[in-house]
Amino acid sequence: MASNLLLPLTIPKITSNPKQIHKLILDFVSFPPFLQHRSGFNNCMVHKMSVSAPVTPATKIRRTPSSTPSGPRIAEEKILVTVRIRPLTPRELSAYDLIAWDCTDENTVVSRNLNHERHNGTYTFDKVFDPSCPTRKIYEQGARDVALSAIKGINATIFAYGQTSSGKTYTMRGIAENVIDDIYAHIKNAMESKFVLKLSALEIYNETVVDLLNRDSGALRLLDDPEKGTIVEKLTEEVIKDAQHLRCLIATCEAQRQVGETSLNDRSSRSHQIIRLTIESSHREESGCVKSLLASLSLVDLAGSERTVQTNADGIRLKEGSHINRSLLTLTTVIRKLSVGKKSGHIPYRDSKLTRILQSSLGGNARTAIICTMSPALSHVDQSRNTLAFANSAKEVTNSAQVNMVVGEKQMVKHLQEEVTRLKAELLTPEASSSKCLRTLLLEKEQKIQQMEIELNEIKRERDLAQSQLEIARKLQKDTKEPVIQNQVAKRLSFSDHISISNRRTSVRKSTQSTQRKPLRQSATCMDPCMLVHEIRKVEMRQRQLGEEANRALELLHKEVSSHRLGNQDAAETIAKLLSDIKDMHGISNSIPEEIEVKDKASLKEEIGRLKCEENTIASLEEKLENVQKSLDTLVMYNNEEASRSPLKTKILKTNGKMSSFIKSPCSPSSSVIHNIENMAPDNQKIEGDKKASTPAAASKQPNVKKIQMMFKTAAEDNIQSIKSYVTELKERVAKLQYQKQLLVCQVLELEEANDGGGGGETDFVEEMEYPIMPRHLVFEEQRNQIIMLWHLCHVSIIHRTQFYMLFRGDTADEIYVQVELRRLTWLEQHLSELGNASPALLGDEPAGSVTSSIKALKQEREYLAKRVSTKLSGEEREMLYKKWEIPMEGKQRRRLQLVNRLWTDPLNMRHVKESAEIVAKLVGFCEMGEHASKEMFALNFVNPSDKKAWMGWNLISNLLHL
Ligand SMILES: Nc1ncnc2c1ncn2[C@@H]1O[C@H](COP(=O)(O)OP(=O)(O)OP(=O)(O)O)[C@@H](O)[C@H]1O
């Protein structure tokens, strides 16, 4: 869409004042090279500069301070969100529909709560317009400021969002009219500038992009341009001659757009329409050099969300409605995630063509205003609530708009050369009177111009260098996700590198401060913080394991020592100390949090702080191990002394039982020896008896007892020795871990420095990263929303939906079922749409037949459930539901069917989904089934308690499989 946007620049007369030219060039290069965004057009440089877009007090745009204190500032601004309530339509008036909303002031809309719900809805926005408000006012207060930014080189987007028939097209038509008037009024007044306006227009119909200025070109492809973002291939762009021409083209686009009749709107837009006006303004500034501003204004009229029950859509309208709802669901998800901020993780722009095309307007380089339109009618209250919920999220989304400036370098150089030639010519034909003075002056000028030419070349060279650096940085950033860099990280962590940590840290700091600062910082920036934090986590886990191992070792030691029954106060103290030491160690390792999500810069900083604190903790861990080792040495010494001083016989024999428990420990290094001892002396009592015996038999056992003593002593020493070496080993491992961790800290510090010290461009690298880890509950919620939409699109049994919805709440064990369901439904939906798009001649009646039979099955299912309403719901419950779901007073049977027909019809409204599931669950006695409703039944098939396959989406799959 953006291709061929730029016309060759025409240069008005340029000043010959070298000072001014020089200043302009300095202006031009005063932005770091990484901010000099190179456009796709030859010989032009597009600058993105900070925006100081005027903010009228009336619009009350919320602004947040720039996140980059130094360097060029990028203005961050929240999306301007307004709400327009239209008057009741003749259709609503004739149905005696009630008004359900009040605008209590110019920022607040309140639900009248005619349904007596517990929560009264009050919503506040930048502006709220009541039904009497004319479009001119809506334009002035909710769109003009943003729209006219396009004249100043800032991309702008205005879009209307709302349910079908809420007045989006009506509003956008008025906005476009006003924009055209204002833009041409501005052009008329800006005599010093030249404007080139171009128009392109497209619609997204059933997920197909169509050129509204040339429908014959068929479906257009979306391409990803690394610099320009998503572009539409081969989209026509018309150069606008004047206001009348522009109006005419917009009218043509409107006439080309897909429109159809539904029960809610005679002329319902069945596609999303995007009209893009590109404005390029070149003007002569005081400095006299050419600069152009280039921006686009997108006017977006979305198709409206619709409930099948209300539109009574079938056939082609149903298919259109499904596509509309689906892309709006993606838009809602994108907005919801953007509103949460960086914690939200991946933003699914690519899930629909609409969000791909609008990506830069949603959280990107544009100023955006959204006008949410809604019907005041009570019959649409749920849909209006959805719109307001969308508006609520949208008002939290922040954009970073920049001025897009274009400078034609070739023209500048050419002009300078012309200037030199002109001055030379003047020199050759001097006027007699002032010849000398003029000659000197011209010589001076010539010198200056030469100097400037040199400078210009230098600037060009710098720019090329910066661009190539940027390319390398980008490439590196891409590469960080690949194994090569992971290997590099691993290399950096390897212990073969014997440079001391402090040296390394100093060298890192020095190098970042040196003249080589940029490449180093770039490489640091390219290190994925997630990867670093992941490495730190691994180290911490190993530390925890070491703590546990040390704990086990000390417990063994404790058993070993107590088995000797030293009975000595010193030894008891030693043991107590050892145990408390090891507990401390364990505590330290346990105090390391298992999981910290590091998703944004703030938490990364927190993480760095925590790591810094932990250096002390690790030091104390080392100290404790040192103490443990000392204590062990003491024990060994004590043991040896004891062995030489007093016979251990009695004590050892008495503790035989305890030793055996130690023997069985897998850590015992002398189990075979002790095992022999066990066989030789199986019972304390017996040996005690033996000891006292004076019979020859008893006497014959005396040498055995000595042998046993010796063996016990050796075994005990062996054990202590092996535990000692084990502790030494642990100590070494902790030291290694500390080294490893400090390396990581160094890397994180590098990263921090690179982020803090760098200009906006480098910060962007980090901020733009999409962190892959997303909390499980959010993933589940996301997937469940998709499933709900797919159920709706594939006409899956509502009993199946209910059971699935009620059973799977996001436990870890549910993941597999959710995956299976999602895959199966995605497959089904894809096949349905493929069949839907295929030529009927190729397929005969099959796809239509499959869909029809599913819809029929769903209808039968609803009839079945309607019959159960009177038996499964009490009279009171029924009345309450009729009231709540606005079921008109008609025959009993009809009311029941109407109630059931409304269940599971609004996949975008989670409250509706939950309530529907609860009602269906009651109707089929799902709550009573309790444990019988096993999750496993979802593993293979769509299910239904009554086993009527016709009700399942399954029969649809079977049909498809037979194609
Ligand atoms: N502010 C308003 N004042 C008077 N009439 C309005 C207003 N807004 C909308 N209408 C009328 O309401 C009807 C529906 O409006 P419109 O076609 O603009 O809705 P929409 O949201 O674009 O619907 P869809 O999504 O189905 O295309 C039209 O007849 C339109 O003239």
Ligand as a Chemical Component Dictionary entry (heavy atoms), coordinates in Angstrom:
data_LIG
# 
_chem_comp.id                   LIG 
_chem_comp.type                 NON-POLYMER 
_chem_comp.pdbx_formal_charge   0 
_chem_comp.three_letter_code    LIG 
# 
loop_
_chem_comp_atom.comp_id 
_chem_comp_atom.atom_id 
_chem_comp_atom.alt_atom_id 
_chem_comp_atom.type_symbol 
_chem_comp_atom.charge 
_chem_comp_atom.model_Cartn_x 
_chem_comp_atom.model_Cartn_y 
_chem_comp_atom.model_Cartn_z 
_chem_comp_atom.pdbx_ordinal 
LIG N1  N1  N 0 -26.123 9.452  14.473 1  
LIG C1  C1  C 0 -27.112 9.027  13.657 2  
LIG N2  N2  N 0 -28.163 9.811  13.433 3  
LIG C2  C2  C 0 -29.143 9.389  12.627 4  
LIG N3  N3  N 0 -29.174 8.200  12.007 5  
LIG C3  C3  C 0 -28.141 7.389  12.194 6  
LIG C4  C4  C 0 -27.061 7.749  13.023 7  
LIG N4  N4  N 0 -26.196 6.752  13.034 8  
LIG C5  C5  C 0 -26.699 5.810  12.242 9  
LIG N5  N5  N 0 -27.863 6.177  11.738 10 
LIG C6  C6  C 0 -28.702 5.366  10.866 11 
LIG O1  O1  O 0 -28.691 4.050  11.348 12 
LIG C7  C7  C 0 -28.646 3.122  10.293 13 
LIG C8  C8  C 0 -27.446 2.226  10.439 14 
LIG O2  O2  O 0 -26.273 3.005  10.314 15 
LIG P1  P1  P 0 -24.942 2.484  9.618  16 
LIG O3  O3  O 0 -25.232 1.789  8.332  17 
LIG O4  O4  O 0 -24.016 3.606  9.586  18 
LIG O5  O5  O 0 -24.506 1.394  10.674 19 
LIG P2  P2  P 0 -23.204 0.497  10.655 20 
LIG O6  O6  O 0 -22.726 0.462  12.017 21 
LIG O7  O7  O 0 -22.274 0.978  9.618  22 
LIG O8  O8  O 0 -23.814 -0.896 10.264 23 
LIG P3  P3  P 0 -23.086 -2.143 9.595  24 
LIG O9  O9  O 0 -22.044 -2.573 10.511 25 
LIG O10 O10 O 0 -24.160 -3.147 9.472  26 
LIG O11 O11 O 0 -22.566 -1.687 8.301  27 
LIG C9  C9  C 0 -28.595 3.922  9.013  28 
LIG O12 O12 O 0 -29.889 4.006  8.489  29 
LIG C10 C10 C 0 -28.130 5.284  9.451  30 
LIG O13 O13 O 0 -28.626 6.301  8.633  31 
# 
loop_
_chem_comp_bond.comp_id 
_chem_comp_bond.atom_id_1 
_chem_comp_bond.atom_id_2 
_chem_comp_bond.value_order 
_chem_comp_bond.pdbx_ordinal 
LIG N1  C1  SING 1  
LIG C1  N2  SING 2  
LIG C1  C4  DOUB 3  
LIG N2  C2  DOUB 4  
LIG C2  N3  SING 5  
LIG N3  C3  DOUB 6  
LIG C3  C4  SING 7  
LIG C3  N5  SING 8  
LIG C4  N4  SING 9  
LIG N4  C5  DOUB 10 
LIG C5  N5  SING 11 
LIG N5  C6  SING 12 
LIG C6  O1  SING 13 
LIG C6  C10 SING 14 
LIG O1  C7  SING 15 
LIG C7  C8  SING 16 
LIG C7  C9  SING 17 
LIG C8  O2  SING 18 
LIG O2  P1  SING 19 
LIG P1  O3  DOUB 20 
LIG P1  O4  SING 21 
LIG P1  O5  SING 22 
LIG O5  P2  SING 23 
LIG P2  O6  DOUB 24 
LIG P2  O7  SING 25 
LIG P2  O8  SING 26 
LIG O8  P3  SING 27 
LIG P3  O9  DOUB 28 
LIG P3  O10 SING 29 
LIG P3  O11 SING 30 
LIG C9  O12 SING 31 
LIG C9  C10 SING 32 
LIG C10 O13 SING 33 
# 
